Structures are given as C-alpha cells and as structure tokens.
C-alpha cells in the first residue's frame, strides 16, 4: 500500500522510508526537498505553501501510477503551510533491488509531484517583497 500524505506537520522521514523498505530492496533512495535561503538571485526569508483540497488525491494517484509503471514501492509526503529555511517541504522514497532503478524512480516521482500536484508556494524575500510560484 502506498504512503502519500499532504500535511502541515513536520515530515516524519522515518515513516516515508519505512513505507518502502522490504527484504527484497537492496537500495532505498530518499529525496529531501529543503527550503533554501535564495531563489532567482534574491535572498529568501521563508515560504508559505498552499494546496488545492484534492492535492492528497493527486499525490496518491501519481504514486499509484508510478508504482504500477515501475513495479517498485514509492512514498511521498509534502508539507504545506508556513516553512522556514532548512525545513523539509517534500520527502519521497523509492525502494528497488538495485540503486539505478531506485534513483530513476525517485527522479520521475519527484518531477511528477512538482508538475502535477496542485501545491503553490509564496516566497517571502528579505527585501520585504513576495512572489507566488507554481500558479
């Protein structure tokens, strides 16, 4: 069973990893999308993530489709609400018998999450201005 979650709470990395681990997995790859202190040449103070009410369903669907396509176990949690520099916004995991499969699967999964899950961020710059991304 897939593990997919949209949450306002800090992400439990161990739960994301545990959701994919098995005796057949020789590789578990974790991706951490971390809030950085800059974007587009501007210093960033913080971010606010907003989401569509059905974002969780989009995330579940993507994970199920990617599991079906790859035959691998996948999981992902995306955080919403106010986040500080250094906070994890997205943690995703893949497990496979071999590392290349696990790396390829996590890259595809993260790209699809970024492109298809209706989550938007508002960046707050140190200049006092802000900008929406992903609308």
TORMARTI-923412 format. One record per residue: residue in one letter; x negated, y, z of N, C-alpha, C in turn. Coordinates in steps of 0.1 Angstrom, whole numbers. Layout:
[atom "A", [X, Y, Z], [X, Y, Z], [X, Y, Z]]
...
This chain:
[atom "X", [-8, -12, 0], [0, 0, 0], [-9, 12, 0]]
[atom "X", [-5, 22, -8], [-13, 34, -10], [-12, 43, 3]]
[atom "X", [-22, 51, 5], [-21, 61, 16], [-23, 74, 9]]
[atom "X", [-12, 82, 10], [-11, 95, 4], [-4, 104, 14]]
[atom "X", [-10, 116, 16], [-4, 125, 26], [-7, 140, 23]]
[atom "X", [3, 148, 25], [1, 162, 25], [4, 166, 39]]
[atom "X", [-6, 174, 45], [-5, 177, 60], [-10, 191, 63]]
[atom "X", [-5, 196, 74], [-10, 209, 79], [-21, 206, 90]]
[atom "X", [-22, 193, 94], [-32, 190, 104], [-46, 187, 98]]
[atom "X", [-57, 188, 106], [-70, 184, 101], [-69, 170, 96]]
[atom "X", [-77, 167, 85], [-76, 154, 79], [-84, 144, 87]]
[atom "X", [-78, 132, 88], [-85, 121, 95], [-92, 113, 85]]
[atom "X", [-105, 116, 84], [-113, 109, 74], [-113, 94, 75]]
[atom "X", [-114, 89, 88], [-114, 75, 91], [-101, 68, 85]]
[atom "X", [-90, 75, 86], [-77, 69, 81], [-78, 68, 66]]
[atom "X", [-83, 78, 59], [-85, 77, 45], [-94, 66, 40]]
[atom "X", [-105, 65, 47], [-114, 54, 44], [-109, 40, 47]]
[atom "X", [-103, 39, 59], [-97, 26, 63], [-86, 21, 54]]
[atom "X", [-79, 30, 48], [-68, 27, 39], [-73, 19, 26]]
[atom "X", [-86, 21, 23], [-91, 14, 11], [-100, 3, 13]]
[atom "X", [-105, 2, 25], [-115, -9, 28], [-109, -23, 28]]
[atom "X", [-118, -32, 23], [-114, -46, 23], [-126, -55, 22]]
[atom "X", [-125, -67, 24], [-136, -77, 23], [-142, -78, 9]]
[atom "X", [-134, -74, -1], [-138, -75, -15], [-146, -63, -20]]
[atom "X", [-145, -52, -12], [-151, -39, -16], [-166, -39, -12]]
[atom "X", [-174, -38, -22], [-189, -36, -20], [-192, -21, -20]]
[atom "X", [-183, -13, -24], [-185, 2, -24], [-172, 9, -20]]
[atom "X", [-174, 18, -11], [-163, 28, -7], [-169, 42, -10]]
[atom "X", [-162, 49, -18], [-167, 63, -21], [-156, 73, -15]]
[atom "X", [-161, 82, -7], [-153, 93, -1], [-156, 106, -8]]
[atom "X", [-146, 113, -11], [-148, 127, -16], [-142, 136, -6]]
[atom "X", [-150, 147, -3], [-146, 157, 7], [-146, 170, -1]]
[atom "X", [-134, 176, -3], [-133, 190, -9], [-133, 199, 3]]
[atom "X", [-144, 207, 4], [-146, 216, 16], [-144, 230, 12]]
[atom "X", [-139, 238, 21], [-137, 252, 18], [-151, 259, 19]]
[atom "X", [-154, 266, 8], [-167, 272, 7], [-166, 287, 10]]
[atom "X", [-177, 294, 12], [-176, 308, 15], [-177, 318, 3]]
[atom "X", [-175, 312, -9], [-176, 321, -21], [-168, 315, -32]]
[atom "X", [-164, 324, -42], [-158, 319, -54], [-159, 330, -64]]
[atom "X", [-163, 327, -76], [-163, 337, -87], [-172, 349, -83]]
[atom "X", [-183, 346, -76], [-192, 357, -72], [-188, 365, -61]]
[atom "X", [-176, 362, -54], [-171, 370, -43], [-172, 362, -30]]
[atom "X", [-176, 368, -19], [-176, 361, -6], [-161, 359, -2]]
[atom "X", [-159, 347, 3], [-145, 343, 8], [-145, 341, 23]]
[atom "X", [-135, 347, 30], [-133, 345, 44], [-125, 333, 48]]
[atom "X", [-114, 330, 40], [-105, 319, 44], [-96, 316, 32]]
[atom "X", [-88, 306, 33], [-78, 302, 23], [-65, 299, 29]]
[atom "X", [-54, 301, 22], [-41, 295, 26], [-36, 287, 15]]
[atom "X", [-33, 274, 18], [-28, 265, 8], [-12, 264, 9]]
[atom "X", [-5, 266, -2], [9, 264, -2], [12, 253, -11]]
[atom "X", [24, 247, -9], [27, 235, -17], [42, 234, -20]]
[atom "X", [45, 228, -31], [59, 225, -35], [64, 215, -26]]
[atom "X", [77, 215, -23], [83, 205, -13], [81, 190, -18]]
[atom "X", [79, 188, -31], [77, 175, -36], [63, 171, -38]]
[atom "X", [53, 179, -33], [39, 177, -35], [35, 163, -31]]
[atom "X", [41, 158, -20], [37, 145, -15], [41, 134, -25]]
[atom "X", [53, 136, -31], [57, 126, -41], [48, 126, -53]]
[atom "X", [43, 138, -57], [34, 139, -68], [21, 131, -65]]
[atom "X", [16, 133, -53], [4, 127, -48], [6, 112, -48]]
[atom "X", [17, 107, -42], [19, 92, -42], [20, 86, -56]]
[atom "X", [26, 93, -65], [28, 88, -79], [14, 87, -86]]
[atom "X", [6, 98, -84], [-8, 97, -90], [-16, 86, -85]]
[atom "X", [-16, 84, -72], [-23, 73, -66], [-18, 60, -71]]
[atom "X", [-5, 58, -71], [0, 45, -76], [-4, 43, -91]]
[atom "X", [-3, 53, -99], [-7, 52, -113], [-21, 48, -115]]
[atom "X", [-30, 55, -107], [-44, 52, -108], [-48, 39, -102]]
[atom "X", [-41, 34, -92], [-43, 21, -87], [-39, 10, -97]]
[atom "X", [-28, 13, -104], [-23, 4, -114], [-33, 4, -126]]
[atom "X", [-38, 15, -130], [-47, 16, -141], [-61, 10, -138]]
[atom "X", [-66, 12, -126], [-79, 7, -123], [-80, -7, -116]]
[atom "X", [-69, -10, -109], [-69, -22, -101], [-76, -21, -88]]
[atom "X", [-79, -8, -84], [-86, -5, -72], [-77, 1, -61]]
[atom "X", [-82, 1, -49], [-74, 7, -38], [-79, 22, -37]]
[atom "X", [-69, 31, -36], [-72, 45, -35], [-64, 51, -24]]
[atom "X", [-69, 63, -19], [-61, 70, -9], [-65, 85, -10]]
[atom "X", [-56, 94, -5], [-60, 108, -5], [-51, 115, 4]]
[atom "X", [-57, 125, 11], [-49, 135, 19], [-53, 149, 15]]
[atom "X", [-43, 157, 13], [-46, 171, 10], [-40, 180, 22]]
[atom "X", [-48, 189, 26], [-43, 198, 37], [-37, 210, 31]]
[atom "X", [-27, 215, 38], [-21, 228, 34], [-20, 237, 47]]
[atom "X", [-17, 250, 44], [-17, 260, 55], [-30, 267, 55]]
[atom "X", [-33, 275, 66], [-45, 283, 67], [-57, 274, 69]]
[atom "X", [-68, 276, 62], [-80, 268, 64], [-92, 278, 64]]
[atom "X", [-102, 274, 72], [-114, 282, 74], [-125, 276, 66]]
[atom "X", [-136, 284, 64], [-148, 280, 58], [-153, 267, 65]]
[atom "X", [-156, 257, 57], [-161, 244, 63], [-150, 234, 65]]
[atom "X", [-137, 238, 65], [-126, 228, 67], [-125, 219, 54]]
[atom "X", [-121, 207, 56], [-118, 198, 45], [-104, 201, 40]]
[atom "X", [-103, 204, 27], [-90, 206, 21], [-84, 193, 14]]
[atom "X", [-93, 185, 10], [-90, 172, 3], [-100, 162, 7]]
[atom "X", [-95, 150, 11], [-103, 139, 13], [-97, 127, 6]]
[atom "X", [-105, 121, -3], [-100, 110, -11], [-110, 98, -10]]
[atom "X", [-105, 86, -12], [-114, 75, -11], [-110, 64, -22]]
[atom "X", [-120, 57, -27], [-118, 46, -36], [-127, 35, -31]]
[atom "X", [-122, 22, -33], [-130, 10, -30], [-130, 1, -42]]
[atom "X", [-142, -4, -44], [-144, -13, -56], [-155, -23, -52]]
[atom "X", [-155, -34, -60], [-166, -43, -59], [-180, -37, -61]]
[atom "X", [-180, -27, -70], [-193, -21, -74], [-192, -6, -74]]
[atom "X", [-203, 1, -72], [-203, 15, -70], [-198, 23, -82]]
[atom "X", [-202, 19, -94], [-198, 27, -106], [-183, 28, -107]]
[atom "X", [-176, 16, -105], [-161, 16, -106], [-156, 26, -95]]
[atom "X", [-161, 25, -83], [-156, 34, -72], [-159, 49, -75]]
[atom "X", [-170, 52, -80], [-173, 66, -84], [-164, 71, -95]]
[atom "X", [-163, 63, -105], [-154, 67, -117], [-140, 68, -112]]
[atom "X", [-135, 59, -104], [-121, 60, -99], [-119, 73, -90]]
[atom "X", [-128, 76, -82], [-126, 88, -73], [-127, 101, -81]]
[atom "X", [-135, 101, -91], [-136, 113, -100], [-123, 115, -107]]
[atom "X", [-117, 104, -113], [-104, 105, -120], [-93, 109, -111]]
[atom "X", [-93, 103, -99], [-82, 106, -89], [-83, 121, -85]]
[atom "X", [-94, 126, -82], [-96, 140, -77], [-92, 149, -89]]
[atom "X", [-96, 147, -101], [-93, 155, -112], [-77, 156, -114]]
[atom "X", [-71, 144, -113], [-56, 144, -115], [-49, 151, -103]]
[atom "X", [-54, 150, -91], [-48, 157, -80], [-49, 172, -82]]
[atom "X", [-61, 177, -86], [-63, 191, -88], [-54, 196, -99]]
[atom "X", [-52, 188, -110], [-44, 192, -121], [-29, 191, -120]]
[atom "X", [-25, 181, -112], [-11, 177, -112], [-3, 179, -100]]
[atom "X", [-9, 179, -88], [-2, 181, -76], [1, 196, -74]]
[atom "X", [14, 200, -72], [17, 214, -71], [13, 220, -57]]
[atom "X", [0, 223, -56], [-6, 230, -45], [-13, 242, -50]]
[atom "X", [-11, 253, -43], [-18, 266, -47], [-25, 271, -36]]
[atom "X", [-36, 278, -39], [-44, 284, -28], [-44, 300, -30]]
[atom "X", [-44, 306, -19], [-46, 321, -18], [-60, 323, -11]]
[atom "X", [-69, 328, -19], [-82, 331, -13], [-83, 345, -7]]
[atom "X", [-88, 346, 5], [-90, 359, 11], [-105, 362, 11]]
[atom "X", [-108, 373, 4], [-122, 378, 2], [-126, 387, 14]]
[atom "X", [-139, 388, 16], [-144, 396, 26], [-142, 411, 23]]
[atom "X", [-139, 414, 11], [-136, 428, 7], [-122, 433, 11]]
[atom "X", [-114, 423, 16], [-100, 426, 20], [-90, 423, 9]]
[atom "X", [-95, 420, -3], [-86, 416, -13], [-83, 401, -13]]
[atom "X", [-73, 397, -20], [-70, 382, -21], [-65, 379, -35]]
[atom "X", [-65, 366, -38], [-62, 361, -51], [-56, 347, -50]]
[atom "X", [-45, 345, -58], [-39, 332, -59], [-46, 324, -70]]
[atom "X", [-48, 311, -67], [-54, 302, -77], [-45, 290, -79]]
[atom "X", [-43, 286, -91], [-36, 274, -94], [-21, 276, -97]]
[atom "X", [-17, 289, -98], [-3, 292, -100], [0, 290, -115]]
